[in-house]
Amino acid sequence: EVETVPPFAVRVALVGASAGVFTPVFATAGIFAAWYQYRPSTLQGIILKYSTLIAFGGGAYTMLFRTIIPFMAHHGEIVLPFALANGISASIFYAALERHYGLDFMAGKVDAAPKQS
């Protein structure tokens, strides 16, 4: 069995690139989760939630696919700074954590203890 591990810089770049590329997915998933977790407690809140549902054509899926995803697709200049910031911060935090804890611990090996500095 041959197991190769990419160099440290490549691992950091992969983490940063994936975090940056998936930023629009994170935003969409966050809006979707917030829509379904919001439980209005007042009559006005219930009316607001369901009137918004009707205005967007019914449900969170419709709101996502008709409004949010097209907006993100056509306005990349708004999403790009957030994607870059997410990629850079993910790279920095991954590099710091891997330097501190070690690759085995970061890879999720159960028997790996954090390395002693």
DADAFEN-V350886 format. One record per residue. PHI is phi as a letter, one per 30 degrees, with the letter a starting at -180 (999 if undefined). OMEGA is omega in radians with two decimals (NA if undefined). BURIAL is # if it has 16 or more other C-alpha atoms within 10 Angstrom, else .. Layout:
# DADAFEN-V350886
{{PHI OMEGA BURIAL} {PHI OMEGA BURIAL}}
This chain:
# DADAFEN-V350886
{{999 3.13 .} {c 3.13 .} {b 3.12 .} {c 3.12 .} {c 3.12 .} {d 3.11 .} {d -3.10 .} {e -3.11 .} {d 3.12 .} {d 3.11 .} {d 3.12 #} {d 3.14 #} {d 3.12 #} {d 3.11 #} {d -3.14 #} {d -3.13 #} {d 3.14 #} {d 3.11 .} {d 3.13 #} {d -3.11 #} {d -3.09 .} {d 3.12 .} {e 3.10 #} {d 3.10 #} {d 3.12 .} {d -3.14 .} {d 3.13 .} {d 3.13 #} {d 3.11 .} {d 3.10 .} {d 3.13 #} {d 3.14 #} {d 3.13 .} {d -3.14 .} {d -3.09 .} {d 3.13 .} {d -3.14 .} {d 3.11 .} {c -3.13 .} {d -3.12 .} {c -3.14 .} {c 3.12 .} {d 3.12 .} {d 3.10 .} {d 3.11 .} {d 3.13 .} {d 3.14 .} {d -3.12 .} {d -3.07 #} {d 3.03 .} {d 3.03 .} {d 3.11 .} {d 3.14 #} {d -3.12 .} {d 3.14 .} {d 3.07 #} {j 3.02 .} {j 2.95 .} {i -3.10 #} {d 3.13 #} {d 3.14 .} {d 3.14 .} {d -3.14 #} {d -3.01 #} {d 3.13 .} {c -3.01 .} {c -2.95 .} {d -3.11 #} {d 3.06 #} {d 3.10 .} {d 3.14 .} {d -3.13 #} {d -3.08 .} {c -3.13 .} {b 3.12 .} {d 3.13 .} {d 3.08 .} {d -3.08 .} {d -3.05 #} {e 3.14 #} {d 3.12 .} {d 3.11 .} {d 3.10 #} {d 3.13 #} {d 3.10 .} {d 3.14 #} {d -3.13 #} {d -3.12 #} {d 3.09 #} {d 3.11 #} {d -3.11 #} {d -3.11 #} {d 3.10 .} {d -3.13 #} {d -3.13 #} {d -3.12 .} {d 3.13 .} {d 3.09 #} {d -3.10 .} {d -3.03 .} {c -3.11 #} {j -3.07 #} {d -3.11 #} {d 3.13 .} {d -3.13 #} {d 3.13 #} {d 3.06 .} {i 3.09 .} {d -3.01 .} {d -3.07 .} {d -3.11 .} {d 3.07 .} {c 3.09 .} {e -3.11 .} {d 3.13 .} {d 3.14 .} {c NA .}}
